[in-house]
Amino acid sequence: MDKLLNPDTGLIIWTIVTFLALVFILKKMAWGPLLAAIEEREGRIKADLDAAESARAQAERLKQELDSQMNALEARSRERLAEAAREGDALRAKLKTAAEDDARKIREKTMSELDEEKQRLVKELRQEVASLSVMAAEKLIRKSVDDSVQKDVLESFFSDLERQGKHN
């Protein structure tokens, strides 16, 4: 225990020299390369962080561009849908007008054909009535009427019927 209280100066000097030599060797051999590797790694991490930040900023810019393009496309599609609806309404109105015109023309043509048919039937009926009247008159008079007299009587009869028809 006495040695612990009275240290040997030679041992202290050699311990200090050995410690300093060890520190010098470690500094040259281990700490230098170790610190260089740590600094290199720190530089790579900073570069990776900068690259990631740059990529994030670029991704954000691309996202904003895509959002604006999507909004523009959506607006364009809404505009096209509205235009198609307007064109559909216009076409529907045009087709309705054309159908109404066709229906009116068909109705007018049908009315004209009906009127012509009515006139033809009235004429046939008048001729039939006239013929029956002449036959009845012939039977009543018991004499034969020649064709020219019959024709004159029929024309007169038709004229009278037409005048009466116009008055009614």
Wavefront OBJ file of the C-alpha trace (Angstrom):
o trace
v 0.000 0.000 0.000
v 2.919 2.134 0.471
v 3.614 2.034 -3.259
v 0.223 3.442 -4.009
v 0.787 6.436 -1.803
v 4.287 7.093 -3.050
v 4.186 6.873 -6.832
v 7.282 6.191 -8.829
v 8.092 9.150 -11.069
v 9.696 6.993 -13.743
v 6.591 4.888 -13.964
v 4.421 7.993 -14.175
v 6.562 9.424 -16.965
v 6.549 6.154 -18.884
v 2.799 5.843 -18.417
v 2.279 9.372 -19.720
v 4.654 8.783 -22.677
v 2.931 5.513 -23.502
v -0.480 7.145 -23.250
v 0.555 10.023 -25.506
v 2.136 7.603 -28.013
v -1.029 5.567 -27.995
v -3.124 8.729 -28.537
v -0.795 9.805 -31.384
v -0.965 6.362 -33.059
v -4.735 6.199 -32.665
v -5.077 9.696 -34.057
v -3.009 8.847 -37.108
v -4.270 5.319 -37.674
v -7.827 5.159 -36.366
v -9.373 8.547 -35.627
v -8.320 10.186 -38.875
v -9.820 7.519 -41.154
v -12.769 7.089 -38.777
v -13.535 10.818 -38.755
v -13.024 10.983 -42.544
v -15.505 8.102 -43.013
v -17.993 9.804 -40.687
v -17.616 13.125 -42.550
v -17.966 11.339 -45.906
v -21.100 9.572 -44.667
v -22.464 12.882 -43.327
v -21.817 14.480 -46.751
v -23.629 11.612 -48.546
v -26.553 11.904 -46.141
v -26.721 15.681 -46.741
v -26.548 15.119 -50.521
v -29.264 12.455 -50.295
v -31.417 14.790 -48.184
v -30.898 17.596 -50.706
v -31.760 15.243 -53.583
v -34.847 14.005 -51.725
v -35.950 17.592 -51.040
v -35.368 18.471 -54.690
v -37.340 15.378 -55.806
v -40.128 16.239 -53.351
v -40.283 19.812 -54.690
v -40.321 18.526 -58.269
v -43.020 15.981 -57.390
v -45.084 18.749 -55.785
v -44.646 20.915 -58.890
v -45.667 17.986 -61.134
v -48.657 17.298 -58.888
v -49.768 20.921 -59.206
v -49.322 20.796 -62.995
v -51.327 17.556 -63.178
v -54.035 19.041 -60.952
v -54.284 22.105 -63.180
v -54.388 19.899 -66.296
v -57.066 17.700 -64.702
v -59.096 20.796 -63.800
v -58.740 22.076 -67.358
v -59.786 18.678 -68.759
v -62.734 18.539 -66.389
v -63.816 22.039 -67.401
v -63.405 21.126 -71.072
v -65.438 17.938 -70.637
v -68.200 19.860 -68.820
v -68.180 22.391 -71.652
v -68.397 19.629 -74.264
v -71.231 17.938 -72.387
v -73.115 21.237 -72.205
v -72.487 21.803 -75.913
v -73.701 18.293 -76.722
v -76.826 18.912 -74.634
v -77.451 22.189 -76.493
v -76.931 20.452 -79.841
v -79.261 17.650 -78.733
v -81.937 20.170 -77.754
v -81.528 21.997 -81.053
v -81.721 18.723 -82.995
v -84.768 17.641 -80.994
v -86.477 20.977 -81.754
v -85.514 20.695 -85.440
v -86.820 17.117 -85.662
v -90.014 18.117 -83.854
v -90.565 20.984 -86.271
v -89.876 18.708 -89.242
v -92.265 16.078 -87.858
v -94.948 18.709 -87.318
v -94.439 19.987 -90.877
v -94.636 16.435 -92.241
v -97.779 15.764 -90.210
v -99.351 19.012 -91.477
v -98.459 18.135 -95.086
v -99.840 14.618 -94.685
v -103.005 16.015 -93.074
v -103.408 18.564 -95.897
v -102.790 15.889 -98.533
v -105.253 13.534 -96.838
v -107.861 16.287 -96.590
v -107.294 17.107 -100.263
v -107.609 13.443 -101.230
v -110.735 13.104 -99.090
v -112.236 16.193 -100.717
v -111.398 14.847 -104.178
v -112.874 11.467 -103.265
v -115.978 13.214 -101.901
v -116.339 15.208 -105.112
v -115.919 12.040 -107.182
v -118.457 10.162 -105.061
v -120.904 13.076 -105.244
v -120.471 13.171 -109.016
v -120.993 9.397 -109.280
v -123.967 9.618 -106.957
v -125.456 12.443 -109.021
v -124.933 10.459 -112.192
v -126.526 7.412 -110.579
v -129.437 9.487 -109.257
v -129.831 11.151 -112.617
v -129.724 7.830 -114.387
v -132.290 6.401 -111.956
v -134.404 9.526 -112.362
v -134.295 9.217 -116.128
v -135.221 5.549 -115.903
v -138.080 6.377 -113.579
v -139.212 9.216 -115.833
v -138.956 6.905 -118.838
v -141.083 4.369 -117.137
v -143.518 7.019 -116.122
v -143.812 8.500 -119.542
v -143.463 5.110 -121.215
v -141.558 6.470 -123.975
v -137.936 6.287 -124.823
v -135.849 9.374 -124.588
v -133.039 9.637 -127.096
v -129.425 10.050 -125.926
v -129.042 13.752 -126.765
v -132.191 14.631 -124.831
v -131.030 12.450 -121.949
v -127.643 14.189 -121.975
v -129.253 17.650 -121.951
v -131.570 16.664 -119.117
v -128.666 15.226 -117.091
v -126.501 18.331 -117.550
v -129.393 20.513 -116.523
v -130.025 18.296 -113.527
v -126.357 18.397 -112.490
v -126.253 22.158 -112.839
v -129.307 22.449 -110.599
v -127.759 20.088 -108.051
v -124.488 22.020 -108.024
v -126.329 25.288 -107.488
v -128.293 23.751 -104.662
v -125.136 22.218 -103.197
v -123.397 25.621 -103.211
v -126.366 27.206 -101.458
v -126.315 24.548 -98.724
l 1 2 3 4 5 6 7 8 9 10 11 12 13 14 15 16 17 18 19 20 21 22 23 24 25 26 27 28 29 30 31 32 33 34 35 36 37 38 39 40 41 42 43 44 45 46 47 48 49 50 51 52 53 54 55 56 57 58 59 60 61 62 63 64 65 66 67 68 69 70 71 72 73 74 75 76 77 78 79 80 81 82 83 84 85 86 87 88 89 90 91 92 93 94 95 96 97 98 99 100 101 102 103 104 105 106 107 108 109 110 111 112 113 114 115 116 117 118 119 120 121 122 123 124 125 126 127 128 129 130 131 132 133 134 135 136 137 138 139 140 141 142 143 144 145 146 147 148 149 150 151 152 153 154 155 156 157 158 159 160 161 162 163 164 165 166 167 168
